[in-house]
Amino acid sequence: MPISTSTRISSPARGYAWNGPIPILAAAALWGSTGTAASFAPSGTSAAAIGSAGLLLGGALLFATTRRGAARTRSVRRAGDRWLFVLGAVAVAGYPVTFYPAVARTGVAMATVIALGSAPVFAGLLAWFTGQGRPAARWAAATLLAVSGCAVMVLGPVLGGKGQEIDLFGVGLAACGGLTYAIYSMLGGRLIARGHDSGAVMGVMFGGAAVLVLPVVLGSGMHWLASPRGAAVALHLAVFTTFLAYRLFGYGLRHTTVTTATTLTLAEPAVAALLGVTVVGERLPLVSWCGMGVLAVSLLLLARPARTE
């Protein structure tokens, strides 16, 4: 059955947070290390190549470690859901080739707030338009708080600049990244709700996406992967921000609506900002810390099980 925006897959209220929001927040925390890890890549490396290499290796790892992979693949054909997997793989492949170039054009702050801030809105609209129900009032309020807090947090340092131009093409690429994320989250949730194993869903979609981004990695040159720093960055993106993060995300989708899940992942820029301060040595103004507080309130609101939804 399809996932409704007003109901979640049944689970005991007591274990709701640990089964749904907590794994998704853990995945968002891992995704938050992406920017810090990518900053250690050899200079001159293409942004799209870095993201695609992580997806290539991580997607192959997800597919190779999928339990009962062959049986699950046969089940996909029998269930007639093959086109959903194909579309999901295309959407997954679209994320690194849109988001990472957006980061290169607009900067980490601007690209992150546009992509991750737009994803919950896209998810809610897609669920509504595809007949899965109108978003719940609590989700709308929490999403508004999360997007506002996220915007204040990551744009705090930028707002102090004067005469700063906005790269409209980069903004468009970041929005496309948010749309692709919303699409493959929705499709993954739909397939899991139809009875497919969450690990198999992520393994098949990301395995297919790995094949699709292979030309990007080969075309951008692979010399940077031969260096210790380049290999370490690629392995981190593959093992932690792709393989482990999407295992957690897939598990969380079994117990959480897609609209709620995409809002919860707005924790990613908060983690990215904290890593920037503690690891890279960046400084955040007071307004950014206030935005992080607003974001935390919205995430706590979503992490609590609703009495009636």
N, C-alpha and C positions, 0 to 999 in steps of 0.2 A: 504494500500500500504506500502511497506517496506520503512524504513528510509534510505535516501541516505546520503553518507558521503559528498556530494557536495551541497546538498540542505537541508533545514530544513523545518519543518512543517510551513505552511504559518502563519504569524502574522504581524501586522503593524510594520514597521521599528522603529517607535517612541517608541513602547512598547516592543521591542525585549529584551532589557536588563532586564526590570522588569518582563517579562513573562518567560524568559529562564535563562540567566546567573545568575541573582540576587538570585532566589530561590536555584539554585544549589550551589552557593557560600555560601549561608546561611546554607545549609545542610552540606557543607564541614567544615564550622566553628563549627557546632555542633559535627561533627565527630572528629574534632581536640581536643575536650575535653575528648575523650575516654581514652587516656593514663593517663592524670592527674587524672581522676575519678578512674580508675583501680588501681592507686598507693595507694589509700586509703582503698583498700580491706584488710581484715584481712591477716596477714602474713601466708604464707604456702598454700594459695588458688591456685588451678590449674589455669593457664592462660586460657586454653581451657574452663574450667568451668565458668570463669568470662564472657568470650565472649558469650558462649552458653546460659548462664542464661539471659543475656541482650537480646539476640535474641529470646529466648523462650517467655519471658514476652512481649517484644515489638512486636514480630510477632503475638502473640495472640491478643494483643491490636489492631494492624492494621487490622486483620481479623474481629474482633468483631465490629469495628466501621466503616467498609466499608459500604457505602451507598448502599441500595438496594442489599445487599449481596446475597440473594437467587436468585433474578432476574439475577444478574450478573453471578452467577454460572451456571444457566441454559443457559445464553447467551454464556458462554464459551463452553459448550457442543455442542450447535447448530453451533457455528462458526468453530468447529473442531480444536480449538487451545489448546486443553487440554494438548497435549504433550509438548507444549511450556511452559505452566505453571508448569508442572512436572519438566522439565529440569531446569527451572528457580529456583524452590524451592530447587532442589539439589545443584545448584550453590550457592545460598544464604547460605545454610547450610554448604557448604564447606569453606566459608570465615573464620568464627571464629575458626574452627578446624585446619586451616592452618596458618592463620596470627598470632593469639595469641601465639601458640607454637613457631613460628618463632621469635616473640619478646622475648620470654623467652630464646631462644638459641643465638640470634645474638644481642639483644638489640633493643631498640625502634628506634634509628636512622637508623641502617642498615636495619631492617625489613620494616620500613616505606618507605624509599627511593626505595627499591627494589619492594615492592608491588605496591605503588602508582605510581612510575616511570614507571613500566612495564605495568600497566593497560591501559594507552592511546595507547601504541604501540600495545598491544593485541587487543584493540578495533578496531584500524585502520585496522589491518591485518584480523581480523574476518569479518569486514564489506566488505573488499576487496574480501576475499575468498568466501563469501556468495553472491556475485553479487550485493552488494548495492552501488558499485561505488568506484573509487579510491579516497583516501583522498585528500582534497583540499590543495593547496600549502600553504595557510595561516595557516591551521591547522598544517601542517608538521613543519613550521617554529616556530609557537607558542609552539608546543609540544616539539620541540628540546630545545627551550629556557627554558620552564617550567621544563623539566626533568633535564637539566643542573643546573638551579638555585636551584632546590630541592636537587640535589645531593650535591652541594657545601654547602648549608645551613645546612642540617642535618648531613653531614659527617665532617663538619668543626672541631668539637671537637675531632672526632676520628682520623683525619689525623695527629694530633699532637702526637699520641701514637707511640711507637716503638715496633716492633716485635709482633704486634697484629695479632693473628691467626683468620682466617675466617672460620666459621662453614658452610661447603658446604651444609649440610643437611638443616640447618636453612635458607640458601639462597634459596634453592629449595622450601622450604615451603612458604617463602615470595613470590616467583614468582608464585606459585600455587594460593596464595591469590589474587594476581593481576589478574591472569587469570580468577578465579571464579567471581571476581568483574566485569571484562569486559564482561563475558558471561551473567550474569543476567542483566546487564545494557543494553546489546544488545537485549536480549529477551524481557525485559520490554519495551524498545523503540519500538520494532517490534509490540508488542501487542497493545500498545497505538496508534500506527499509523494505526492499523487495526480497530480502532473505540472503543476499550475497555476503560472504565473509568480508569484514572490513579490511583485513590484511590483503585479501585477494583483490578487492576493488582498488586499493591504492597501488598494489603491485602491478596490476594490468594497466591502469591508467598511466602510471609513471614509467613503466617499462616501455609502453608505446611512445610516450613523450621523449624518452631517451633516444629512441630511434629518430624521431623527428628533428631533434636539435643536434644530431651528429654532424650534419653539414656545417652548422654554425661553428662548432668547435674546430673542425678540420679546416674550414675556410679562414678562420682567424689566426691559424698557426698554433702549434702545440709546444713551441720551444720553451714557453714559460713554465709548463708543467714539468720540465726536466730539472728545474732548479729546486732546491730543498724548500724554499719559501713557497713557491708556486704549488708544489705537490702537497705541502701541509695545508695550504688554503683550500685546494680542491678537495682534499680528504675531509677536512672539517665541514665544508659545505655539503659533501656527499653523505657523510655518516651522521652528523648531528642535525643539520638544518633541513635535510631531505629525508633520509632513511628513518631516523629515530623520531623526528618531529612529526612526520606524516603517519607513522604508526600510531603515535599518540592521538593525532588529530582524527584519524579514521576511527579509532576506538571511541573517542569522545562523540563523534557523529552518531554512534549507535544509540546514545542516550540524550542527545541535545538537538534542538532544531537547528537547521542551517542558518537561519537569521540570527539566532542567539550566538551560534558558534562564530560567525564572521564578526560580530560585535566584540566578543570576548578576545579575539585575536588583535584587537586594538591595543592590547597590552604590549605588543611587540615594540612600538616606538618608545614606550617608557623604558623597557629593558635596554633598547639601543642607546637611549640617552644616558642611562646609568652607566653602561659600559663605556660610553664615550668619555664620561667624567672620570671613572676609576681606572680605565686602561689607557685610553688615548690621551687623557689630560685635558679634555675640553672643559669649559665652564658654562654653567647654565644660569641665566638671570632668575630673579625671584618669580617673575611672571610664569616662567616655564615650570618651576616647582609647583606653583598654584594650579597650573593646567594638569600636572600629573596627579594632584590630589583630586581634582574633579573626575579624571579618568578612573582613579581607584574607586571612587564612590559608585560610578556607573557599573564597574565590573562586579563589585560586591552585590549590587542590586540584581544583576543577572545570575550570579552564582547561587543565590538563595532560591530554593524550590518554591514555586508558587502554589498557593492553596488550591486555586481553581484556574485552569488555563484551557 
